[in-house]
């Protein structure tokens, strides 16, 4: 329900201590509605292989930099 989305967003913003600037609530609500279905992907279980910061190319750390 549109009213429920607005209440949920307002509650989340209040919990986070965020006061949106005047005129920005419609945009925030649209973004909230777009992103909310993705929450299960963000909160799902992951292993270390899913962390992109832990990925590197072996060749990039072993090549001769003097050549």
C-alpha positions as a Markdown table, in Angstrom:
| # | Residue | x | y | z |
|---|---|---|---|---|
| 1 | Unk | 0.0 | 0.0 | 0.0 |
| 2 | Unk | 1.3 | 3.5 | -0.8 |
| 3 | Unk | 0.4 | 4.8 | 2.6 |
| 4 | Unk | 2.2 | 2.0 | 4.3 |
| 5 | Unk | 5.4 | 2.6 | 2.3 |
| 6 | Unk | 5.3 | 6.2 | 3.2 |
| 7 | Unk | 4.9 | 5.4 | 6.9 |
| 8 | Unk | 7.7 | 2.8 | 6.8 |
| 9 | Unk | 10.1 | 5.3 | 5.1 |
| 10 | Unk | 9.3 | 8.0 | 7.6 |
| 11 | Unk | 9.9 | 5.6 | 10.5 |
| 12 | Unk | 13.2 | 4.5 | 9.0 |
| 13 | Unk | 14.3 | 8.1 | 8.5 |
| 14 | Unk | 13.3 | 9.0 | 12.0 |
| 15 | Unk | 15.2 | 6.0 | 13.5 |
| 16 | Unk | 18.3 | 7.1 | 11.5 |
| 17 | Unk | 17.9 | 10.7 | 12.6 |
| 18 | Unk | 17.5 | 11.9 | 9.0 |
| 19 | Unk | 15.4 | 14.9 | 8.2 |
| 20 | Unk | 15.0 | 15.2 | 4.4 |
| 21 | Unk | 15.2 | 18.6 | 2.8 |
| 22 | Unk | 11.8 | 20.2 | 1.8 |
| 23 | Unk | 10.6 | 18.8 | -1.5 |
| 24 | Unk | 12.7 | 15.7 | -1.5 |
| 25 | Unk | 10.3 | 13.2 | 0.2 |
| 26 | Unk | 8.6 | 12.2 | -3.1 |
| 27 | Unk | 12.0 | 11.3 | -4.6 |
| 28 | Unk | 13.1 | 9.4 | -1.5 |
| 29 | Unk | 9.8 | 7.5 | -1.5 |
| 30 | Unk | 10.2 | 6.5 | -5.1 |
| 31 | Unk | 13.8 | 5.3 | -4.5 |
| 32 | Unk | 12.6 | 3.5 | -1.3 |
| 33 | Unk | 9.9 | 1.7 | -3.3 |
| 34 | Unk | 12.5 | 0.7 | -6.0 |
| 35 | Unk | 15.1 | -0.5 | -3.5 |
| 36 | Unk | 12.9 | -2.3 | -1.0 |
| 37 | Unk | 12.5 | -5.5 | -3.1 |
| 38 | Unk | 16.3 | -5.8 | -3.1 |
| 39 | Unk | 16.7 | -6.0 | 0.7 |
| 40 | Unk | 16.6 | -9.8 | 0.7 |
| 41 | Unk | 19.6 | -9.8 | -1.6 |
| 42 | Unk | 21.5 | -7.5 | 0.7 |
| 43 | Unk | 20.7 | -9.4 | 3.9 |
| 44 | Unk | 21.2 | -12.9 | 2.6 |
| 45 | Unk | 24.0 | -15.2 | 3.7 |
| 46 | Unk | 27.3 | -14.8 | 1.9 |
| 47 | Unk | 30.6 | -16.5 | 2.1 |
| 48 | Unk | 34.1 | -14.8 | 1.8 |
| 49 | Unk | 34.1 | -15.4 | -2.0 |
| 50 | Unk | 31.2 | -13.0 | -2.4 |
| 51 | Unk | 33.4 | -10.1 | -1.1 |
| 52 | Unk | 34.8 | -8.2 | -4.1 |
| 53 | Unk | 37.5 | -6.6 | -1.9 |
| 54 | Unk | 39.0 | -10.0 | -1.4 |
| 55 | Unk | 39.4 | -10.7 | -5.1 |
| 56 | Unk | 42.7 | -10.0 | -6.9 |
| 57 | Unk | 44.6 | -11.2 | -9.9 |
| 58 | Unk | 47.7 | -13.3 | -9.0 |
| 59 | Unk | 49.5 | -12.0 | -12.1 |
| 60 | Unk | 49.1 | -8.4 | -10.9 |
| 61 | Unk | 50.9 | -9.0 | -7.6 |
| 62 | Unk | 53.7 | -11.1 | -9.0 |
| 63 | Unk | 54.7 | -9.3 | -12.2 |
| 64 | Unk | 58.1 | -7.7 | -12.5 |
| 65 | Unk | 57.6 | -4.0 | -12.1 |
| 66 | Unk | 61.1 | -3.2 | -13.2 |
| 67 | Unk | 60.6 | -4.2 | -16.8 |
